[in-house]
Amino acid sequence: MSAYWISVYKEIVDEGKVAAYAQLAGPALRAGGGRFLARGLPAQTFEAGEETRTVLIEFPSVEAAQAAHDSAAYQEALAALDGGAIRDLRIVEGV
């Protein structure tokens, strides 16, 4: 069953670090089976909506998403991020 990696950027602290992270994270997550479905600021918000950068990535399974997160390549991306953003990152199983 598919799984979705949802990352919401609550605060960008250092754009340079976010850019360095993105350069490494994209290839690492695609190599782990991820397919980027959405990335950017919301087109519209409702209720308690926030104007926060959001990334949505589809993986073949929760296990694949977890393995991509734990991979050496993605851990290198996280090291590059090094506090450059405050994020809410979660993996949600598809229905």
C-alpha positions as CSV (number, residue, x, y, z in Angstrom):
1,M,0.0,0.0,0.0
2,S,1.3,3.5,-0.9
3,A,2.6,5.8,1.8
4,Y,2.9,9.6,1.8
5,W,5.8,11.6,3.2
6,I,4.4,15.0,4.2
7,S,6.8,17.7,5.2
8,V,5.6,21.2,6.4
9,Y,8.1,23.9,6.9
10,K,7.0,25.8,9.9
11,E,9.9,28.2,9.7
12,I,12.8,28.7,7.3
13,V,15.9,29.8,9.3
14,D,18.5,29.7,6.6
15,E,17.6,29.5,2.9
16,G,21.1,28.5,2.0
17,K,20.9,25.4,4.2
18,V,17.5,24.6,2.8
19,A,18.9,24.8,-0.7
20,A,21.8,22.6,0.2
21,Y,19.4,20.1,1.8
22,A,17.2,20.1,-1.3
23,Q,20.1,19.4,-3.6
24,L,20.9,16.2,-1.7
25,A,17.4,15.2,-0.5
26,G,15.7,15.0,-3.9
27,P,18.0,12.4,-5.4
28,A,18.2,10.5,-2.1
29,L,14.4,10.2,-1.8
30,R,13.9,9.4,-5.5
31,A,16.5,6.7,-5.2
32,G,14.5,5.3,-2.3
33,G,11.4,5.0,-4.5
34,G,9.9,8.4,-3.7
35,R,7.9,10.3,-6.3
36,F,7.4,14.0,-5.7
37,L,3.7,14.9,-6.0
38,A,3.6,18.5,-4.7
39,R,6.1,21.1,-3.4
40,G,5.7,24.7,-2.6
41,L,3.4,27.2,-0.9
42,P,-0.3,26.5,-0.8
43,A,-2.5,27.8,-3.6
44,Q,-5.3,28.2,-1.1
45,T,-5.7,27.7,2.7
46,F,-8.8,27.1,4.8
47,E,-9.7,26.9,8.5
48,A,-6.5,27.2,10.4
49,G,-4.5,27.2,7.2
50,E,-0.9,28.4,7.2
51,E,1.1,29.8,4.4
52,T,3.9,27.2,4.9
53,R,6.0,25.4,2.3
54,T,4.8,21.8,2.0
55,V,6.3,18.8,0.3
56,L,4.3,15.7,-0.6
57,I,6.1,12.5,-1.7
58,E,4.6,9.2,-2.6
59,F,6.4,5.9,-1.7
60,P,5.4,2.3,-2.5
61,S,5.0,1.6,1.2
62,V,5.6,2.9,4.7
63,E,8.7,0.6,4.9
64,A,10.1,2.2,1.7
65,A,9.5,5.7,3.1
66,Q,11.2,4.8,6.4
67,A,14.1,3.2,4.6
68,A,14.6,6.3,2.4
69,H,14.6,8.5,5.6
70,D,17.1,6.2,7.2
71,S,19.4,5.9,4.2
72,A,22.9,7.2,4.3
73,A,22.2,9.6,1.4
74,Y,19.2,11.2,3.1
75,Q,21.1,11.4,6.4
76,E,23.7,13.4,4.5
77,A,20.9,15.8,3.3
78,L,19.7,16.2,6.9
79,A,23.3,17.0,8.0
80,A,23.3,19.7,5.3
81,L,20.0,21.1,6.6
82,D,21.6,21.5,10.0
83,G,18.9,23.5,11.7
84,G,18.1,25.6,8.6
85,A,14.4,24.9,8.9
86,I,11.8,23.9,11.5
87,R,9.7,21.2,10.0
88,D,6.8,18.8,10.7
89,L,7.7,15.6,8.9
90,R,5.4,12.6,8.9
91,I,4.8,9.4,6.9
92,V,1.1,8.5,6.4
93,E,-0.2,5.2,5.0
94,G,-2.4,5.5,2.0
95,V,-6.0,4.2,2.1
